[in-house]
Amino acid sequence: MEDTMGMTLEIPEGVVHAMRLPRKGTKEELKKLLAVALYAKGILGIGKARELAGVSKLEFYGLLKKDGVPLNYGEEDLKKDIETIKALSV
C-alpha cells in the first residue's frame, strides 16, 4: 500500500470568492487545473498528473486538449514504446 502525505493549500477567502468556478466541485476543479498546469510545466508526468486530477487517462487527455497543452512525448518515449511493443509481440 502506498504511503500518503496530504498537503493543504491555503487560499485567501477573497480569492476564493473571486474565482469563477461553481461553488460545488471547486476543490475537484482546482485539482484538475493544478494537474494540467504541473504537467504542462514538466513538474509532473502524465500518470501522476492524472492521479492528482482524479480522472481517467482518456479524461486527462481531454483536459490537456481543452487547454491546448501538448503531450510531453518525445523521441525517447517513442523508442521505449516500440521496444515494449516488440517485446510483447514475441
Z-matrix of the N, CA and C atoms (Angstrom, degrees):
N
C 1 1.454
C 2 1.523 1 108.50
N 3 1.315 2 116.69 1 137.78
C 4 1.453 3 122.29 2 -177.76
C 5 1.524 4 110.84 3 -77.43
N 6 1.334 5 115.25 4 134.57
C 7 1.458 6 119.01 5 173.87
C 8 1.519 7 108.32 6 -70.08
N 9 1.313 8 115.99 7 144.12
C 10 1.460 9 118.38 8 178.94
C 11 1.513 10 109.73 9 -119.97
N 12 1.311 11 115.05 10 145.16
C 13 1.442 12 121.96 11 175.15
C 14 1.514 13 106.33 12 -131.01
N 15 1.289 14 116.39 13 121.07
C 16 1.449 15 118.88 14 179.36
C 17 1.522 16 110.60 15 -87.30
N 18 1.285 17 115.08 16 158.37
C 19 1.451 18 120.90 17 176.57
C 20 1.516 19 107.13 18 -136.11
N 21 1.292 20 115.93 19 134.55
C 22 1.453 21 120.83 20 178.21
C 23 1.513 22 108.70 21 -108.73
N 24 1.298 23 116.06 22 131.58
C 25 1.455 24 122.34 23 177.60
C 26 1.517 25 107.30 24 -112.20
N 27 1.314 26 115.85 25 119.44
C 28 1.458 27 119.48 26 179.88
C 29 1.522 28 109.40 27 -90.93
N 30 1.326 29 115.11 28 126.55
C 31 1.451 30 121.79 29 179.22
C 32 1.528 31 106.72 30 -117.08
N 33 1.326 32 116.82 31 126.26
C 34 1.467 33 119.03 32 -179.55
C 35 1.525 34 112.15 33 -54.54
N 36 1.316 35 115.62 34 142.66
C 37 1.463 36 121.39 35 -175.66
C 38 1.528 37 111.93 36 -56.00
N 39 1.325 38 117.48 37 -40.03
C 40 1.460 39 120.62 38 179.37
C 41 1.516 40 111.98 39 -61.62
N 42 1.336 41 116.36 40 -36.15
C 43 1.467 42 120.43 41 178.33
C 44 1.521 43 109.88 42 -69.92
N 45 1.317 44 116.39 43 -41.86
C 46 1.474 45 120.42 44 178.79
C 47 1.521 46 110.13 45 -58.65
N 48 1.327 47 116.69 46 -44.86
C 49 1.468 48 119.98 47 -179.23
C 50 1.527 49 111.91 48 -68.69
N 51 1.321 50 117.13 49 -26.12
C 52 1.461 51 120.98 50 -179.67
C 53 1.530 52 112.75 51 -82.27
N 54 1.318 53 117.46 52 -15.15
C 55 1.463 54 120.62 53 -179.56
C 56 1.512 55 110.93 54 -64.53
N 57 1.311 56 114.94 55 135.88
C 58 1.467 57 120.13 56 178.63
C 59 1.524 58 109.36 57 -92.49
N 60 1.314 59 114.40 58 57.57
C 61 1.464 60 121.24 59 178.58
C 62 1.514 61 108.22 60 -123.79
N 63 1.330 62 116.52 61 149.50
C 64 1.468 63 118.07 62 176.37
C 65 1.524 64 109.46 63 -63.43
N 66 1.318 65 116.60 64 140.86
C 67 1.476 66 120.42 65 -179.07
C 68 1.528 67 110.92 66 -59.85
N 69 1.325 68 115.81 67 -38.78
C 70 1.460 69 119.55 68 178.31
C 71 1.527 70 107.78 69 -80.53
N 72 1.303 71 117.28 70 125.00
C 73 1.451 72 121.29 71 177.70
C 74 1.523 73 113.88 72 86.76
N 75 1.323 74 118.06 73 12.20
C 76 1.463 75 121.39 74 -178.93
C 77 1.520 76 111.40 75 -60.04
N 78 1.322 77 117.20 76 -43.95
C 79 1.466 78 121.05 77 -178.53
C 80 1.528 79 110.64 78 -60.72
N 81 1.317 80 117.05 79 -45.24
C 82 1.460 81 121.42 80 -179.62
C 83 1.524 82 110.76 81 -65.17
N 84 1.324 83 116.90 82 -41.18
C 85 1.462 84 120.76 83 179.93
C 86 1.533 85 110.64 84 -65.59
N 87 1.319 86 117.04 85 -40.39
C 88 1.468 87 120.59 86 178.07
C 89 1.524 88 111.13 87 -64.62
N 90 1.319 89 117.25 88 -37.22
C 91 1.468 90 120.27 89 177.51
C 92 1.524 91 110.69 90 -64.48
N 93 1.323 92 117.11 91 -38.58
C 94 1.465 93 120.63 92 177.45
C 95 1.526 94 110.67 93 -65.42
N 96 1.339 95 116.02 94 -45.95
C 97 1.466 96 120.46 95 179.66
C 98 1.525 97 110.90 96 -61.57
N 99 1.326 98 116.99 97 -42.72
C 100 1.457 99 121.51 98 179.07
C 101 1.524 100 110.83 99 -64.55
N 102 1.312 101 116.56 100 -43.16
C 103 1.467 102 121.10 101 -179.95
C 104 1.526 103 111.22 102 -60.51
N 105 1.330 104 116.81 103 -45.11
C 106 1.466 105 120.79 104 179.40
C 107 1.529 106 110.15 105 -63.55
N 108 1.330 107 116.99 106 -43.45
C 109 1.467 108 120.73 107 -179.29
C 110 1.526 109 111.45 108 -64.45
N 111 1.321 110 117.22 109 -43.09
C 112 1.469 111 120.65 110 -179.78
C 113 1.525 112 111.10 111 -67.32
N 114 1.323 113 117.01 112 -36.13
C 115 1.467 114 120.41 113 176.26
C 116 1.524 115 109.93 114 -67.10
N 117 1.329 116 116.89 115 -44.87
C 118 1.467 117 121.54 116 -177.95
C 119 1.525 118 111.49 117 -60.54
N 120 1.325 119 117.06 118 -33.50
C 121 1.467 120 121.73 119 179.96
C 122 1.524 121 112.73 120 -86.38
N 123 1.346 122 117.28 121 -3.27
C 124 1.455 123 120.73 122 179.50
C 125 1.517 124 113.68 123 79.24
N 126 1.325 125 116.80 124 13.96
C 127 1.467 126 121.28 125 -179.76
C 128 1.523 127 110.63 126 -79.38
N 129 1.336 128 116.52 127 -34.88
C 130 1.465 129 121.91 128 176.36
C 131 1.516 130 109.34 129 -122.90
N 132 1.320 131 115.50 130 144.29
C 133 1.457 132 120.72 131 171.78
C 134 1.514 133 109.00 132 -76.43
N 135 1.316 134 115.76 133 172.13
C 136 1.460 135 119.86 134 -174.90
C 137 1.532 136 112.83 135 -63.73
N 138 1.333 137 117.27 136 -36.94
C 139 1.466 138 119.89 137 -178.90
C 140 1.512 139 112.88 138 -64.91
N 141 1.315 140 116.77 139 -47.23
C 142 1.471 141 120.58 140 -179.11
C 143 1.522 142 111.28 141 -73.00
N 144 1.335 143 117.45 142 -34.34
C 145 1.463 144 120.27 143 176.81
C 146 1.524 145 109.93 144 -64.14
N 147 1.337 146 115.86 145 -42.01
C 148 1.460 147 120.84 146 177.92
C 149 1.526 148 110.70 147 -63.27
N 150 1.339 149 115.19 148 -39.95
C 151 1.461 150 120.22 149 178.38
C 152 1.533 151 110.70 150 -62.56
N 153 1.326 152 116.30 151 -44.36
C 154 1.466 153 120.76 152 178.23
C 155 1.520 154 110.46 153 -61.68
N 156 1.323 155 116.70 154 -41.65
C 157 1.466 156 120.83 155 -179.25
C 158 1.521 157 111.83 156 -69.31
N 159 1.338 158 116.53 157 -23.88
C 160 1.464 159 120.33 158 179.48
C 161 1.524 160 113.19 159 73.54
N 162 1.341 161 115.61 160 33.24
C 163 1.458 162 119.63 161 -178.68
C 164 1.523 163 109.96 162 -130.05
N 165 1.328 164 116.03 163 168.30
C 166 1.459 165 120.98 164 177.70
C 167 1.525 166 109.63 165 -72.08
N 168 1.333 167 116.01 166 167.75
C 169 1.457 168 120.69 167 178.90
C 170 1.531 169 110.34 168 -59.95
N 171 1.318 170 116.19 169 -44.31
C 172 1.457 171 120.67 170 179.96
C 173 1.532 172 111.62 171 -62.63
N 174 1.326 173 116.42 172 -42.78
C 175 1.468 174 120.22 173 178.35
C 176 1.530 175 110.99 174 -63.91
N 177 1.351 176 116.61 175 -37.91
C 178 1.459 177 119.32 176 179.91
C 179 1.523 178 110.64 177 -67.79
N 180 1.331 179 116.96 178 -39.35
C 181 1.469 180 120.11 179 174.99
C 182 1.531 181 109.99 180 -57.97
N 183 1.318 182 116.14 181 -38.84
C 184 1.469 183 120.90 182 177.60
C 185 1.517 184 112.15 183 -63.67
N 186 1.346 185 116.40 184 -40.99
C 187 1.470 186 120.22 185 177.50
C 188 1.528 187 110.58 186 -62.85
N 189 1.337 188 115.99 187 -42.05
C 190 1.464 189 119.92 188 179.31
C 191 1.528 190 110.20 189 -63.04
N 192 1.319 191 115.93 190 -44.68
C 193 1.468 192 120.17 191 -179.44
C 194 1.522 193 110.72 192 -62.01
N 195 1.325 194 115.83 193 -44.63
C 196 1.472 195 121.10 194 -178.90
C 197 1.527 196 111.21 195 -58.58
N 198 1.337 197 116.71 196 -37.18
C 199 1.464 198 121.26 197 -178.39
C 200 1.529 199 112.79 198 -93.60
N 201 1.328 200 116.89 199 3.71
C 202 1.459 201 120.29 200 177.55
C 203 1.518 202 114.03 201 69.99
N 204 1.341 203 116.91 202 28.57
C 205 1.470 204 121.90 203 -179.68
C 206 1.527 205 108.67 204 -94.90
N 207 1.335 206 116.96 205 119.48
C 208 1.471 207 118.94 206 179.70
C 209 1.527 208 111.44 207 -73.90
N 210 1.323 209 115.43 208 154.95
C 211 1.465 210 120.24 209 175.29
C 212 1.518 211 108.92 210 -69.40
N 213 1.307 212 116.37 211 137.52
C 214 1.465 213 121.81 212 175.31
C 215 1.521 214 107.51 213 -84.35
N 216 1.311 215 115.60 214 76.87
C 217 1.461 216 121.64 215 -174.26
C 218 1.520 217 107.33 216 -129.33
N 219 1.310 218 114.95 217 105.24
C 220 1.455 219 119.67 218 -176.11
C 221 1.514 220 113.59 219 -105.72
N 222 1.312 221 115.06 220 -171.12
C 223 1.455 222 122.28 221 -177.94
C 224 1.525 223 112.00 222 -61.78
N 225 1.337 224 116.54 223 -39.81
C 226 1.467 225 120.29 224 178.68
C 227 1.530 226 111.33 225 -63.25
N 228 1.338 227 116.46 226 -40.04
C 229 1.465 228 120.42 227 177.16
C 230 1.522 229 110.61 228 -61.55
N 231 1.326 230 115.79 229 -42.55
C 232 1.461 231 120.68 230 178.85
C 233 1.528 232 110.94 231 -61.67
N 234 1.327 233 117.14 232 -44.51
C 235 1.468 234 120.92 233 179.14
C 236 1.527 235 111.08 234 -60.32
N 237 1.333 236 116.39 235 -43.94
C 238 1.470 237 120.44 236 179.03
C 239 1.522 238 110.79 237 -62.35
N 240 1.333 239 116.75 238 -42.62
C 241 1.460 240 120.20 239 179.79
C 242 1.527 241 111.37 240 -64.42
N 243 1.318 242 116.93 241 -40.32
C 244 1.466 243 120.64 242 178.26
C 245 1.524 244 110.24 243 -63.64
N 246 1.332 245 117.28 244 -42.94
C 247 1.470 246 121.21 245 177.12
C 248 1.518 247 111.09 246 -61.09
N 249 1.324 248 116.73 247 -42.28
C 250 1.464 249 120.83 248 179.68
C 251 1.520 250 110.10 249 -64.08
N 252 1.300 251 117.73 250 -43.81
C 253 1.470 252 121.54 251 179.16
C 254 1.524 253 110.82 252 -61.91
N 255 1.327 254 115.87 253 -43.86
C 256 1.460 255 119.96 254 178.50
C 257 1.533 256 111.17 255 -62.26
N 258 1.329 257 116.54 256 -41.99
C 259 1.474 258 121.18 257 179.76
C 260 1.526 259 111.57 258 -65.10
N 261 1.304 260 117.21 259 -35.09
C 262 1.471 261 121.10 260 -178.84
C 263 1.524 262 111.58 261 -79.14
N 264 1.319 263 117.30 262 -18.29
C 265 1.469 264 121.48 263 -177.08
C 266 1.518 265 112.67 264 -90.39
N 267 1.314 266 118.14 265 17.05
C 268 1.463 267 122.12 266 -176.97
C 269 1.488 268 112.15 267 -61.71
